[in-house]
Amino acid sequence: MDKKAKPIFDKRIFWDVDFDLIDYNAKANWVIERVFSRGDVEDIRQCRRYYGDEKVTSALLGAKYLPLDTIYFASAIIDKPIHDFRCFTLRQLNPELFPY
């Protein structure tokens, strides 16, 4: 069986967990969301190489929460409109308070 080499991510993305114990296959959606929200361009390239565009797209579209700038960035990367993102729809259903 051919195993893929682990992607090389910057440890600052996963500052709150034990970096060496991350299961990249069992926690794939979490890893993808974390890399897109906190990683840089090279981290995102590593993520796309390891998981493939289909898995990355499904993880991002199904995410419960992503920062707004990450939603727009991911939309450009995977070429999907922001209205297709679950987290964008949830954000519209729960608007923030008016900043006065």
Backbone hydrogen bonds, N-H to C=O, Kabsch-Sander energy under -0.5 kcal/mol:
donor,donor_aa,acceptor,acceptor_aa,energy
3,K,1,M,-0.7
9,F,7,P,-0.8
13,I,10,D,-1.5
14,F,11,K,-0.7
15,W,12,R,-0.9
17,V,14,F,-1.2
19,F,17,V,-0.9
21,L,18,D,-1.6
22,I,19,F,-1.0
24,Y,22,I,-0.9
27,K,23,D,-2.2
28,A,25,N,-1.0
31,V,27,K,-2.5
32,I,28,A,-2.6
33,E,29,N,-2.5
34,R,30,W,-2.4
35,V,31,V,-2.7
36,F,32,I,-2.4
37,S,33,E,-2.0
38,R,34,R,-2.3
39,G,35,V,-2.3
44,I,40,D,-2.1
45,R,41,V,-2.2
46,Q,42,E,-2.3
47,C,43,D,-2.2
48,R,44,I,-2.4
49,R,45,R,-2.3
50,Y,46,Q,-2.3
51,Y,47,C,-2.6
52,G,48,R,-1.7
56,V,52,G,-2.1
57,T,53,D,-2.5
58,S,54,E,-2.2
59,A,55,K,-2.3
60,L,56,V,-2.4
61,L,57,T,-2.6
62,G,58,S,-1.5
63,A,60,L,-0.7
71,I,67,P,-2.0
72,Y,68,L,-2.0
73,F,69,D,-2.1
74,A,70,T,-3.1
75,S,71,I,-2.3
76,A,72,Y,-1.6
77,I,73,F,-2.1
78,I,74,A,-2.9
79,D,75,S,-0.8
80,K,75,S,-1.4
84,D,81,P,-1.9
85,F,82,I,-1.2
86,R,61,L,-2.7
87,C,63,A,-0.5
89,T,85,F,-1.8
90,L,86,R,-2.6
91,R,87,C,-1.8
92,Q,88,F,-1.7
93,L,89,T,-1.6
94,N,90,L,-1.2
100,Y,98,F,-1.8
